[in-house]
Amino acid sequence: MIPLIKHIFVVFFFTYISYAVPPPSSKDAICQDTQLIIQGIFDYYYENNATFHQPYYWWEGGLAFNNIIENAYLCQNDTFDSLIQDALLKKSGKDFNYMPHDQIMVEANDDLGIWGMTLLTAAERNLSVPQNGTLGYKNIPNNWIYMADNVYKQMLHRWNNKTLSQSECGGGLRWQIYPWNNGYSYKNTISNAGMFQMAARLGRYFNDPEYLKQADEIFSWLRDVGFVNLNGNQTTVYDGANLESNCTDITELQWSYNFGMTLGGCAYMYNVTGSDYWFNATQSLWNGTRSRFFNEDRIMYESQCQASNTCNNDERAFKGLLSFMLEYTSFLVPALQSDIMSYMTPSANAAAGSCDGGFDKHSCGLNWFNATNDGYFGLGEQISALGAIQSLLGDSNDDLAKFNKIPQSTIDYLSILLQHKSNNEDTISNKKRDVNLMSKLINLEQQLQVEVLRRTKLEQKVEDLKHQLNSYKRKRNLIQHL
């Protein structure tokens, strides 16, 4: 790996300056590295249409912006904020549900899951929302969280609709939204894990146990159908299955982004509940990730395709999602932080080493083992290297935005709910205990309703005071102009 090098080429009448990506040895070095990598990402970007050019699909744009939003927060750099805001708004659709007109024929549930994740990151990292009327959009929500909720609600509608989802395989989302697209009869992990993670993050943000119960239901389905199998180092997360077989013909391909999305959802659930159930699930998924997607030198790789040089454009970006979710898991589940970072540190260094390719000398490669570019380059390689390198800065759990601290009654409610779930899994039968548990749940639900009502009243009072303040300001301005 080489330190920062400057090459100066005189071509015709201008000077071309090229920088190699140095080792990520400090925060300044990491932020310097990642700015170069982000510049490489935007080499593939059509700003006018807020899309990345072919052959890259729309989901990959969502992942790119997710990691760039995280970078802006970690490096406290607002260089790209207006570009990010512009892109998120242009693709929001007329109802702010991320069903834009130019994607409506091809958009799938996994695309929505990735963009929903990106919106949640924007909300949690306090990315500002454009002013109402920007780009001609009216009634722009004042927080990205409400757009994320719109995405989630339409996915939940499909989940609950027996015609769309529940008639085969005991539930679950289809991969595709529209019947004319190839894969409509396939139910896959990434679509359902994306919805699972969104439910967990929305539940944490809104302090709302209803989302968290939905997250638990989705994760239970992923396990029941056989897509997720928790077994320590042997944990498996398979790709999906066909409806025609009632999901019995499982496609046993294992991709890093499926592990990452599922792992992240479990980490959020543990962070909210403190439950042993969710800690054990997170730990098993991390153990499976560690054994499947890192080599003996603890360097990340896409094991399903990398060794055979068969990774397609989508698969070359998967490590970018896994890296992001490992960063978040490391601070959402502090007991795992040291172990996760002992793998992400050599991976980040190796990824930085691979970013010495191309004419610009900061194009990143697919294979990080040799800490130099392997001849591959593209959007996916840039996204993956960005996620891995900036993960070393990810220790900001306290700064993840949410409305309020989780009420104790919410924690108690979820703890009892999960205790009931665990008891059922262990086939322990005790009717009297179950009655007592349900009685406690009812009492806690009533407490929650009271707390929600109280919070609603306080929020209304705040809005009333804002209106009064604005009225006073207007009156003062009128008086000043008299």
LUMFIKE-6868 format. One record per residue: x, y, z of N, C-alpha, C, O in turn. Coordinates in steps of 0.1 Angstrom, whole numbers, plus 5000, padded with zeros to 4 digits. Atoms other than C-alpha are relative to their C-alpha. Last residue first. Layout:
# LUMFIKE-6868
XYZXYZXYZXYZ...
# end
This chain:
# LUMFIKE-6868
501049894999454255165105500850135001500150245002500249935013456854915093499050115000498950184990498849945004458054815128499950084986500650184984499849884992454454765139501350074996501350194995500949905005453854525110500250135008500250245002499649955013457054335118499150114995499550204989498949914997456054305155500550064987500950184986500549874995452654175145501150105002501050225000500749925011454253915122499550135005499650234999499049955009456653805150499450094988499950194985499449894994453853775175501050074991501250194990501049895000451853555152500650135006500550245001500049955013454953335146499050124998499350224991498849935002455353295183500150074986500550184985500049874992451753215188501250084997501150204995501049915007451952955160499950135007499950235000499449955012455052805176499250094992499650204987499149904996453252795210500850054988501150174987500749884997450452605194500950125004500750235000500449945012452852355179499250135002499450234995498849945006454552295213499650074986500050184984499849884992451052245229501350074994501350204992501049905004450251995202500250145006500150245000499649965013453451805209499150114994499550204987498849914998452651805246500550054986500850174984500449874995449151675239501250105001501050224998500749945010450551395217499550145004499650244997499149955010453051305243499450084989499850184985499349894994450351275269501050064991501150184990500949894999448251065246500750125006500550235001500149955014451250835238499050125000499350224993498849935003451950795275499950074986500350184984500049874992448350715283501250084996501150204995501049925006448250455254500050145008499850245001499549955012451450305267499150104993499550214989499049904996450050265302500650074987500850194987500849894995447050085287500950125004500750235002500649935012449349865267499250125004499250224997498949925006451249795299499550074988499950184985499849884991448049685317501150094994501050214994501249915001447149455288500250135008499950245003499949945013450649305287498950104998499150214992499049894999450549245324500150074987500350204987500649894992447249055320501050125001500650235001500949925008448748865291499450115008499150225002499249925010451748755312499050094992499350214990499449894993449448655341500850094991500850214992501049914997447348445318500650125007500250235004500449935012450448285303498950105003498950214998499049905003451748195338499650094988499850214988500149904990448448025347501050114997500750234998501149915003448447835315499950125009499650235005500449964987451947695319498950104998499250224997501549974999453247505289499750035015499849955024500450004986456947525281498650045001498250154996501150094997457547435245499749985014499349885019499450114992460947615244498949905004499249805011499050075008459647825215500649885008501049785002500750085010456547915235501049924991500749804988500650124993458648025264499349914990499449794992499050104997460748235241499549885007499949775004499650065012457648415227501149895003501049784997501150095005456248485261500449924988500149804987500050114991459548625272498949904997499249784997499050095005459548825240500249895010500649785006500450065012456248985249501049904995500649794991501050104996457349045285499549924987499349804987499350104992460449225274499149885003499449775001499350095010458549415247500749895007500749785002500950075009456049545273500749914990500349794989500750114992458649625299499149924991499149804991499050104997460749825274499449885007499649765003499850065013457650015262501049885002500849774997501150095002456650075299500249934986499749824984499850134993460150215305498949904997499149784997500650014987459650475278500249875006500349765000501050114999462250465250499450005014500149995024499550124994464150805251498849895001497749935003499850004985462451045228500749885005500749784997500849904994462051125191500250025015500450135020501350054998464950945177499250105007499750205012501249934996468251045163498849915002498649814995501150045009471350825163498750075005498250055016500449905009473851035182499049964990498650044982500849904993474150805212499550114991498650194994501350044996475150525189499250115007498050125003500949884997478050715174498649965004497750024999500250024986480950465173499050105005499250155017501450024996481250425135499849975015499549855018500449884992484550585126498749985007498250075014499149984988486150255115499750125008500150135019500550084989483050185093500950025012500450005024500749914991484250465070499549935012499149995022499049904994486750235053499350095010499950105021499050064991484349945048500950105007501150095019500650054988481350145035501049935010500949955022500549894991483450345011499449955013499850005024498949954994485150034997499750125010500250135021499550104991481849874990501250055008501350045020500950014989480350174973500549915011500449955023499949884992483350224951499250005013499650045023498750004994483449864940500250125009500850125020500050094989479749864933501350005008501349995020500749944989480050174911500049915012500249965024501449985003482750024889499350065012500050095023500549874996486249894888498650024997498149964987501549985000487949554884499850155005500650205013500549995014491649524875498550034999498150064988499950135007492749384908499550014986499449904979501150035009493549714925500249884992501349854987499849925012495949684954498949974990498349874991499849864997495749564989500450084988501250184990498649965002496349204979500250155002501350204999499050084993493249054995501450054998502250045007499249914992490849344985501249925006502049985014499350094991489249174955501050095009501850155003500950094994486649404939500749915010500149895021500250135006488749704931499049915007498549955018499950114991488650074939499749874993499049874983501050095003489350364915500249875008501349815008500850034988491550614933498749924996497749945002499250064989494450644908499249995013499849975024500049914989492550884885500749955013501050035022499249885004493550694854500150105012501050175013500649905009492150374870501050114997502050135004500250035014493350184901499550124991499250224997498949945007494750274935499949984985501049994978500549885007491650204955501250084994501350204997500550035013492549844964499650124992499350114980498950045009494749954992499649974986500349994976499349885004491850135008501149974990501450054981500949935009489849815008500750124995500750154983499850075013492849635024499150064989499550074978498749985005492949885052500249944986500850004977499949865004489249875057501350034994501450104984500749995012489249495058500050144994500250164982499250055011492049485083499350014986499950034976498749935002490049715105500949954989501350034981500249895009486649555098501350084999501450154988500150045014487649225113499950114990500450114979498850075002488949335147500049944986501049904981499049915005486149595145501349934998502249984990500349955013483549325147501150084995501550074983499850115009485149145177499750054985500550024976498650035001485549475197500349894989501249904981499249905007482049585189501449964998501949984987499450065012480149265198501050104993501650064983499250134997479349345234500749944988501649874989498649974996478449705223500849875003502049875001499850124992475349585203501450015005502349945000501350044994474049905187500149895010499349875019500349914989477650025184498649985005498350025016498949984991479149745164499750095011500250085023500150104990475849665148501150015010500849985022501149974991475949995131499849905010499649935022499749884993479349945115498950035011499250065022499150044989478449585107500550135008500750125020500850064989475349725089501049945011500649945022500849904994477449965067499349945012499250005023499049924992480049695059499250115008499550135020499650084988477249445049500950095008500850095020501150014990475649705026500449935012500149975023500249874995478949795008498850015010498950085020499249974989479849435006499850145006500150165018500650054988476849384983500950025013500350055024500449894990478049624957499649945013499550025023498749934997479949374934499750115010500750175015499350084990476849144936501350075004501850055015500750004987474749394917500949955011501050015021500049864996477249444888499350015014499850095022500649915009477749064885500050145006500550165017500949904994480248854905499550104989500250164982501350005006481548564885499150105006497950105003500049895009485348584892498650014992498650044980500250055014485248234906499950114990499750094978498950095004486748344939499949954986501049934980498749935002484448644941501149914996501949944986499649985014481148464935501450064998501950054987500850075010479548324966500550014986500249934978499650145001482348434990499249924989499749824983501350055004481848804985500249854997500549824985500150035014485048915004498649944998497949895007501350045005485949075037500149974985500850024978500349905011489549065050498749954994498549844990501149914995490048895084499750114990499450224993499449874996493448745073499050115004499350225006499250034987491948395074500750135004501150145016499050105002489248515049500849995013500550055023498749944997486048705058501049884998500749775002499749895008482548645044501350075003501650184998500350025014481448305056500650114991500950084979499450135005482948255091499849994985500549924978498550014998482448615102500649884993501749894987499449905009478948645087501549995001502249994990500150055014477848325104500650094990501350054980499250125001479148445137500049944986501049904981498649965001477548785132501049894998501949894990499849945014474248625124501450054998502050044988500050125009474548405156500250054985501050004978498750074998475448715177500149884990501249874984499049915006472448915164501449935000502149934990500250005014470048625171501150084993501650044983499650135006471548575205499849994985500649934978498550005000471248945213500549874994501449874986499549925011467648945200501550015001502250024990500450065013466548665223500650074988501250014979499150115003468548795252499749934987500649894979500450144998466449105251501149904996501849924987499150064991467849455256499849855002500249795012500650094990464649575240501049955010500649925022501349954994465549875218499649925012499249975023499749874994469249795211498750065007498850135017499350024987468349425207500250145006500050155018501050064991465749505180500749985014500050005024500949894995468249745163499049945010498750015020499349914991470849465162499150125005499250155017499950064987468349215148500750095010500450105022501350004993467449445120500049945014499450005023500349874995471149505112498650015007498550085017499249974988471849135111499750145005499550155017500650074989469049075086500750035013500150055024501349944998470249345062499349935012498750005021499949874994473849235066498750065003498550125014499550014986473348865061499950145006499550165018501150074992471248925030500349995015499550025023501049904997473849175018498849955007498150025014499749924988476648925022498950105003498750135015499449875004475048674998500250085013499450085022499949924988474248305005500950124996502050124992499049905002472848094976500150095013499050135018499050004989470747804989501250094997502350055002498849975008467747874966501150025011501150135018499249894996465047704987501250024992502049924990498850015009462747464969500950125002501150204993499250124995460247434998501249984991502149914996498749974994458847784993500849895006501649905015500349954986455247674987501350035008501450005020499750114992456647494956499750025015500049955024500650125005454947724932500349885009499549785009501350024994455848024954499449864995498649805003501249985009459447994946498749975006498649885014500750125005462248034971498850034992498350154992501449995002464748284986499449874995500149764995500549895009468348384990498550014999498050125000500150045014469548175020499350114992498750204998501049915005470848305053499949984985500850024978500249995015472748035071498950114998497950115005501349925003474148025107500050024984501050054978500750065011476947765109498750064996497950014988499249985011479147985131499449934987499849974976498649964997476347995156500850024987500350094978499250114995473247815144501450035002502349974996499049964990470448055135500749885006500049805012499850124991468647945102501250045010502350045006499049964990467248235081500149885010499049845016499149915007465448145048501250045010502350055006498750075003463847835063501050094993502050044989500050055014460147945061501449944996501549884986501050125002459847955099500149954986500049834983499450134993463048165103499149884997499549784993498750045006462048435078500649885006501249804998500450065012458448425092501349964992501449854987500550144997459748485127499749934987499949814986498850084998461748785114499649855003500249764999499350025012458548935099501249915002501549824994500850095009456548885130500749974987500749854983499950134994459249035153499249904991499749784989498650055003459449335130500249865005500749774998500050045014455649375132501449954996501549854988500750125001455849365170499949954985500049834983499150104995458549635168499349865000499949764997499050035010456349855146500949885004501349794996500750065011453549825171500949964988500849864983499850154999455949885200499249934988499549824985501350065002456250255190500149854999500649804990500350064987459150455203498649935000497849945009501349954995458950655171499749955014498749995019500149855002462650615162498750055006498850165013499149934991463050265177499950154999499950225009500450024986459950135161500950075010500450125020501249914997460850295128499549985014499250085021499549864999464250125130498950105002499150195010499249994987462849775138500450155002500450205013500950014989460149805111500750025013500250095022500849885000462649915085499150015012499050115019499149904994464949625094499350145001499450215011499750034986462149375089500850115006500550165017501249964993461049535056500249985015499750065023500149865001464549505043498850065008498950165015499049954990464749155056500050155000500250215010500650024986461549075037500950055011500550105021501249924999462849215004499449995014499050105019499749854999466349085009498850085001498850185008499649954987465248735018500150155001499750215010498550004997463348644987500350075013499450145019499949934987459848534977501549995004502049895006498850044991459748434940499950095012499650215012500450124992456548424919501149955009501149845014501349974992456948784907499649885008499049905019499850014986460548704897498850035009498950035021499450134997460448824861500449995015501150085020498550014998458349134860500449865004499849795011499350015012454849144845501549985001502249964991500050135006453249054878500749984987501049874983500950015012454249384894500149864993501249814992501349934997455649424929499049974989497849954992500549905009458549174925498750065005497949995011498949925004460348984953499550124992499950244994499450045013457148874968501250084998501450195003500149915012456648965005500549924988501549854988498849945007456148705032499750084987498750064981499749864998453348485044501150054991501649984982500449964987452648115050500350155003500450195014498849994991454648015019499750055014500650085022499150115001451648084996501250035010501450145014500650125005448448284999501049884999500549775000500250104990449948555021499549864996499349775004498950064993451548784996499749875008500549785009498749965004449548964971501149925006502149894999499950025015446148804974501450024996501949954987499950145002446448775012500249974985500849874981500950035011447249145015500149854996501149824991501350044994448949185049499049964990498049904993499850114990452549185035498649955005498449835006499850125008451449395005500249885009499849775006501250035006450049665029500149874991499249784991500950074990453149635050498749974994498149864997499550134999455249725020499249925009498949805007500550075012453050025013500549865000499949774995501450034999453450125050499549934987498649854988500350124992457150085049498649975000498249854999499550125007457650325020499649885008499249785002500950025012455350585036500549884993499749804988501250064996457250545069499049974989498449874989499750144997460550615052498749935004498549815001499950065013458950935038500449855002499849774995501450025005457851025073500049944986499149874982500650114994461350965086498649974995498249864994499950115008462851205061499349875006498949784998499050104996461651485082499949884991498949834987498949924994459651805074501149915006502049955013500050034986457351625049501350075006502350085000498850084996457351815016500049975015500050065022500350084988453851955011501149905003500849785006500849934989454552084976499849905011499949785009500750094992457351974952499350085011499950165018501450005003458252224925499249905009498049895006500250085013461952144926498549994997498149904989498750045007461952284962499749914988498949814990500049935013458452414971501249974992501350004980501250025007458752325008500050084987500350204987501149924997462352365019498849964991498949924980500249885008464652075014498850085004497850025009500950025012465051825043499950134992499850244999501149905001468051845067499249974987499749914977499949935012470051525073498850104998497750054999500449865000469651445110500450084987500750204988498849925000471751125111499750154997500550234995499250034987468750915122501350095000501750135011500749954988466551075095500849985013500950085021500149865001469051035066499350065013499750165018498749944997469750685078500050154999500650215008499950024986466050605078501450055005501550125015500849894994465750745043500150005015500250105022499349875003468550525031499350115007499950205013498849994991467050215047500750134999501150195009500549974987463750295029501150005011501150095019500249854999465750324997499350035013499650145019498749935000467149975002499850155002500450215010499450024988463749825012501450075001501750125012500649924990462049984983500749995013500950085021499749865003464449834958499550095011500250185017498649984995463949494975500550144997501350195006500149984985460149534970501450015006501650085015500350124992460649574932500050035015500550145019499749994985460749864908499449885007498449835004498950104996460749774871500249995015500949905019500250125008457649944855501049895005500749775003501250074996457450214882499849874993499249784998499650144995461050324879498849915001498949795005499050065009460650644857500549865005501249794998500550045013457450744875501049924991500649834984500049895011458850744909499649944987499749834984500550075012457550494935500150104988499050134983498950065008459550624964499649904990500249794988500050144997456550684987501149924992501149804993498850024991456751064988500049865005500349835016500550014987453251074972501149985011500849935022500949904997454351214939499449995014498950095019501350035005457451004938499050115004499350185013501050034989460451044961498749964995497949905002500450145002463151004933498949975011498649855012500450035014463651374928499549864998498649844990501349945004463551444965499649964986498449934984501150064992466251194975498750064996497749984996500350145005468451314946498949935008498049875001500649995013468151684955499649864994498649844989501449954999468751624991499350004987498149964986500750114994471951424983498550045001497649964997500150105011473251694959499149885005498349834998501149955010472451964985499849904989498749884984501350004994474351765012498950044990497949984989500950065009477451684991498550005005497649944999499749975014479951915007498949954991498550024981501249975007478351895041500150034985499250084979499749945012481251725059498750024992498149924988500549864998481051635095500350084988500950194989498949915003483251325087499650155002500450245000498850044993480951075103501150104999501950125008500249994985477751255093501349975007501850055015500249864997478651325057499950025015500550115020498749945001480050965055499950155004500750205011499350044988476650825067501450075000501950115011500749934989474851025040500849975013501050065021499649865001477350895014499450085011500150175017498650004995476750535025500650145000501450185008500050034986472950575021501450015006501650075017500449884992473450764989499949965015500350055023498949895002475350474973499750125009500550165017498950044991472850214987501150104999501750135010500449984986469950404971501149965010501350035020499949854997471850434938499650025015500250115021498649974997472350054939500250155003501150195010499750034986468650004942501450045004501650085015500449894991468050194909500449975015500750065022501449994996469949944888499850105011500750155017500350014986473449994874498550035002497950124997501050104997474149904838499549995014499149885019500050155002473450174830501549955000502450024996500250055014473950524844500149854999500649785008498750055005473350614880499949934987498949864985499850145001470250814887501449974996502150064991499850064987469251164899500149845000499649775008501150104998467851254865500249935013499449845017501249945005469851584860498849905003497749945006500649914991472651454882498650054996497750065004500749905008473451154861499250095009498250065014501349944996475950974882499550104990500350184985501050085007478750724873498650065001497650004998499750025014481650954880498949934992498949944980500849905008479751044912500550004985499950074977501450045001481050724928499250104991498450054982500150115010484650814920498649954998498249914987499849945013484251154938499949894989499349914978501349955004482850944967500150084986499250074978500950115005486050744967498650054996498150014986499550055013488251054969499149894994498849894982500349905010486151194997500449974986499749994976501350025005486450855014499550124991498650094983500250125008490150855016498650014994498449994982499449975012490351215030499849894990499549914978500949915007487751125056500650054987499950084977501350075004489650815066499150104992498650064981499650095012493051005066498749934995498649924983499749915011491551275089500349924987499849954976501349955005489951015112500350094987499550084978500549904991493350835114498650054995498350024983499350014987495250545099499450105010499850095022500949934991493050485068500550005015499949925023500650094990495950395045499150085010499450195013499050044990496250645016499449915011498249895011500750014987493950654986501049955010501549845009500350144996495950754955499450015014499650115021499750044986495551114942499849855002498749804998500550134996495651234906500549975014501650005018499450034987496051594893499349875005498149865005500950104993495351664856500749955013501949915012499350094991496851984843499049915007498049955012500450004986495352164813500849905008501449815002499849874993496452284779499650005014499450115020500449885008497051954760500250135008501450165011500750055011497551704788499450114992498550184997500449895008500151794814499449944987500149884979499950025014500151514839499650124993498550184996500549895008500851564876500349974985501449954981499450005013501051274899499450114992498250144992500649915009500551324936500749984986501950004985499149965010501051044960499350094990498250084987500649905009499450984994501150044989502250084993500649874994501050685009499550094989499650064977499149885001501450344991499350125007498150135007500949885000500050005000500950125000501950135007
# end
